[in-house]
Amino acid sequence: MLQTAEETNGGDADKRVAVITGATGGIGSAVAKALSGAGYQLVLSGRSTSKLNALAATMQTASVVVAGDLQDSALPHLLLSTALESFGRCDVCLNNGGILEVGQIQDIDIDRVCEMVRVNVEAAFRVTYAFLKHFVSQRTGHLINVSSVLGKKVRSTAGAYAGTKHAIEALSEALRMELSKTDVQVSCIEPGLIRTGLHDGWEIHPTQLMGISEPLLPDDIARMILFLLQQPSHVRIPQLMILPKGHEI
Ligand SMILES: NC(=O)c1ccc[n+]([C@@H]2O[C@H](COP(=O)([O-])OP(=O)(O)OC[C@H]3O[C@@H](n4cnc5c(N)ncnc54)[C@H](OP(=O)(O)O)[C@@H]3O)[C@@H](O)[C@H]2O)c1
């Protein structure tokens, strides 16, 4: 069920506007804070209204929250229309909401794997096309898809997750080619291990499994997103891999 967008403070038509999915999570909330600090107005989306409202209360710029499940096919269009109705423009979309299901053949939860495909692939594709259609019509805009180092590689027991991230990489690269002569940009970021809620519930945290003593922090990713957005328009960064020290694969 989608929840009506709620405006948290007044907007300014001169400021750039970014939509962030997965804004309640580690990466999403760090990027929201960084973009707000850089003057962006924001549409923040996730499933938890209370987390969204708490995040919005910390923003330095105007923001609107939209609570909804990415498995609802209406959500991407609601996010875009909320940006346009609240702020009169939309410049950036961070396509970030996602889940992770890994496990050995005998243990993996296939229903959860299929949910992961719906969120990481189907919903990510719907967000991609909803925003790119708008960006193409206004002849400018930047879509940033949050892939993973596992969008380029695979790891034993993580093949299904890697498959979802390879899918968004393939779509992004084809769209980048289609748009290469325009001012509409598509980038994929490919982080390695970041300390967020993505691994909550793991019996052994991947920092231990992978022997990484210092994983990336959400702020490291937020800095990279700002870097992507601060380039002059003739500079294109289609893919950006970000790994912590000690990441061997
Ligand atoms: N952490 C890492 O090591 C790592 C590495 C590479 C790539 N990534 C990617 O980074 C992205 C963000 O993950 P994170 O690390 O920030 O994890 P996180 O803290 O668990 O955040 C995940 C976000 O996705 C949202 N989400 C999940 N399922 C959803 C659904 N069905 N509908 C709407 N929103 C949903 C969550 O919303 P709720 O809070 O409402 O559940 C949350 O905001 C993911 O695409 C992930 O694959 C993470």
The ligand as an SDF file (V2000), in Angstrom:
LIG
                    3D

 48 52  0  0  0  0  0  0  0  0999 V2000
   25.9560   -2.9110    2.3520 N   0  0  0  0  0  0  0  0  0  0  0  0
   26.7630   -3.4140    1.3990 C   0  0  0  0  0  0  0  0  0  0  0  0
   27.7950   -4.0440    1.6980 O   0  0  0  0  0  0  0  0  0  0  0  0
   26.4260   -3.1930   -0.0540 C   0  0  0  0  0  0  0  0  0  0  0  0
   27.4380   -3.4390   -1.0130 C   0  0  0  0  0  0  0  0  0  0  0  0
   27.1520   -3.2540   -2.3580 C   0  0  0  0  0  0  0  0  0  0  0  0
   25.8970   -2.8280   -2.7430 C   0  0  0  0  0  0  0  0  0  0  0  0
   24.9230   -2.6040   -1.7960 N   0  0  0  0  0  0  0  0  0  0  0  0
   23.5910   -2.1630   -2.2730 C   0  0  0  0  0  0  0  0  0  0  0  0
   23.2910   -0.9330   -1.6760 O   0  0  0  0  0  0  0  0  0  0  0  0
   21.8670   -0.7400   -1.6630 C   0  0  0  0  0  0  0  0  0  0  0  0
   21.4320   -0.1870   -0.3150 C   0  0  0  0  0  0  0  0  0  0  0  0
   21.7260   -1.1360    0.6740 O   0  0  0  0  0  0  0  0  0  0  0  0
   22.2750   -0.7670    2.1370 P   0  0  0  0  0  0  0  0  0  0  0  0
   23.6090   -1.3920    2.2510 O   0  0  0  0  0  0  0  0  0  0  0  0
   22.0970    0.6750    2.4340 O   0  0  0  0  0  0  0  0  0  0  0  0
   21.2990   -1.6900    3.0060 O   0  0  0  0  0  0  0  0  0  0  0  0
   20.1390   -1.3260    4.0580 P   0  0  0  0  0  0  0  0  0  0  0  0
   20.6850   -0.4580    5.1260 O   0  0  0  0  0  0  0  0  0  0  0  0
   19.5450   -2.6500    4.4120 O   0  0  0  0  0  0  0  0  0  0  0  0
   19.1060   -0.4760    3.1850 O   0  0  0  0  0  0  0  0  0  0  0  0
   18.2820   -1.0880    2.2100 C   0  0  0  0  0  0  0  0  0  0  0  0
   17.2180   -0.0920    1.8040 C   0  0  0  0  0  0  0  0  0  0  0  0
   16.3720   -0.6870    0.7960 O   0  0  0  0  0  0  0  0  0  0  0  0
   15.0200   -0.5400    1.1990 C   0  0  0  0  0  0  0  0  0  0  0  0
   14.1810   -1.6420    0.7440 N   0  0  0  0  0  0  0  0  0  0  0  0
   14.4390   -2.9740    0.8040 C   0  0  0  0  0  0  0  0  0  0  0  0
   13.3900   -3.6520    0.3170 N   0  0  0  0  0  0  0  0  0  0  0  0
   12.4650   -2.7380   -0.0410 C   0  0  0  0  0  0  0  0  0  0  0  0
   11.1690   -2.8250   -0.5890 C   0  0  0  0  0  0  0  0  0  0  0  0
   10.5910   -4.0080   -0.8790 N   0  0  0  0  0  0  0  0  0  0  0  0
   10.4920   -1.6840   -0.8260 N   0  0  0  0  0  0  0  0  0  0  0  0
   11.0340   -0.4680   -0.5250 C   0  0  0  0  0  0  0  0  0  0  0  0
   12.2640   -0.3320   -0.0050 N   0  0  0  0  0  0  0  0  0  0  0  0
   12.9600   -1.4540    0.2430 C   0  0  0  0  0  0  0  0  0  0  0  0
   15.0760   -0.5380    2.7120 C   0  0  0  0  0  0  0  0  0  0  0  0
   13.8780    0.0370    3.1850 O   0  0  0  0  0  0  0  0  0  0  0  0
   13.2840   -0.3520    4.6550 P   0  0  0  0  0  0  0  0  0  0  0  0
   14.2260    0.2980    5.6400 O   0  0  0  0  0  0  0  0  0  0  0  0
   11.9870    0.2760    4.6930 O   0  0  0  0  0  0  0  0  0  0  0  0
   13.3000   -1.8320    4.7250 O   0  0  0  0  0  0  0  0  0  0  0  0
   16.3070    0.3080    2.9640 C   0  0  0  0  0  0  0  0  0  0  0  0
   15.9930    1.6690    2.8690 O   0  0  0  0  0  0  0  0  0  0  0  0
   21.2670   -2.0990   -2.0350 C   0  0  0  0  0  0  0  0  0  0  0  0
   20.8400   -2.0620   -3.3900 O   0  0  0  0  0  0  0  0  0  0  0  0
   22.4330   -3.0500   -1.8860 C   0  0  0  0  0  0  0  0  0  0  0  0
   22.3100   -4.1770   -2.7370 O   0  0  0  0  0  0  0  0  0  0  0  0
   25.1810   -2.7570   -0.4630 C   0  0  0  0  0  0  0  0  0  0  0  0
  1  2  1  0
  2  3  2  0
  2  4  1  0
  4  5  1  0
  4 48  2  0
  5  6  2  0
  6  7  1  0
  7  8  2  0
  8  9  1  0
  8 48  1  0
  9 10  1  0
  9 46  1  0
 10 11  1  0
 11 12  1  0
 11 44  1  0
 12 13  1  0
 13 14  1  0
 14 15  2  0
 14 16  1  0
 14 17  1  0
 17 18  1  0
 18 19  2  0
 18 20  1  0
 18 21  1  0
 21 22  1  0
 22 23  1  0
 23 24  1  0
 23 42  1  0
 24 25  1  0
 25 26  1  0
 25 36  1  0
 26 27  1  0
 26 35  1  0
 27 28  2  0
 28 29  1  0
 29 30  1  0
 29 35  2  0
 30 31  1  0
 30 32  2  0
 32 33  1  0
 33 34  2  0
 34 35  1  0
 36 37  1  0
 36 42  1  0
 37 38  1  0
 38 39  2  0
 38 40  1  0
 38 41  1  0
 42 43  1  0
 44 45  1  0
 44 46  1  0
 46 47  1  0
M  CHG  2   8   1  16  -1
M  END
$$$$
